[in-house]
Amino acid sequence: MPLRLPSLWPLGPPLLCLLLLCPVLARTQPLALATDALPPRSRPDGTGYEDRIVAEAFRRIGLAVRLEVMPAERCLVQADKGHVGGVYARVAGLSEKYPNLVMVPEPVDTFEFVAYSRRDDLRIAGWADLRPLSVGIITGWKIVEDLTREVRARTSVRDEEALFGLLRHGRVDVVVTGGAAGREVVRRTGYTELRPHSPPLAVRPMHLYLNRRHGGLAPRLAEALRQMRADGSLERLLRAGSGGGGE
């Protein structure tokens, strides 16, 4: 016997139209993305250079985004659980630890991991130079967590304000942060005695990750980012937001 579906017409034309429009409305709702809002890369009002780059990439594929600000570690956890649609901008390879995350292969940005200290006697040119020292890092920065496991002592904090506070008050010998972010904190706080070491400890491409429910968007977003790189708009957004360059 053929299955008879109940008629929707008794619901009335207005409600019927709303039901038929639901899938369309769902597709046009902004996708929530997690960010740690660490300036100048990201800011709560969406004016960081990575915020603008990501928003433009989504705009080019016909979608809008909204930001949800949270600590770096929580960003990854919430995106992996699907409580938000994605997270940016993080190093490659995190899908191994967070299997529900799909990486957009085209980078959003390039990040310099830089050591800062206030001691003139330190010479830091690589991760190995950190081993005899006490080091401050930001919780959830996975590459930094992995590469500082063998240091003499390690302190993790939630953001860069707290990180530079550790250094300024002598609780650690050195901290690891982003080049542009470190310059922003020094400029804003006046902690001019805190100096960056050169060269950077590492330079890594940074990526947008999507929860696997939205993984089908990854190729389209990668193409949008490639187009932005080719037409110069990505570089313009990066320079406008970071004062001359990215992390």
Secondary structure, DSSP 4 states (H G I P E B T S, - for coil): -PPPPPPSGGG-HHHHHHHHHHHHHHHHSPEEEEE---TTT--TTS-SHHHHHHHHHHHHTT--EEEEE--HHHHHHHHHHTSSSEEEEEETTGGGTSTTEEE-SS-SEEEEEEEEES-TT----SGGGGTTSEEEEETT-HHHHHHTTTSSEEEEESSHHHHHHHHHTTS-SEEEEEHHHHHHHHHHH--TT-EE-SS-SEEEEEEEEEEGGGGGGHHHHHHHHHHHHHHTHHHHHHHHHHTS---
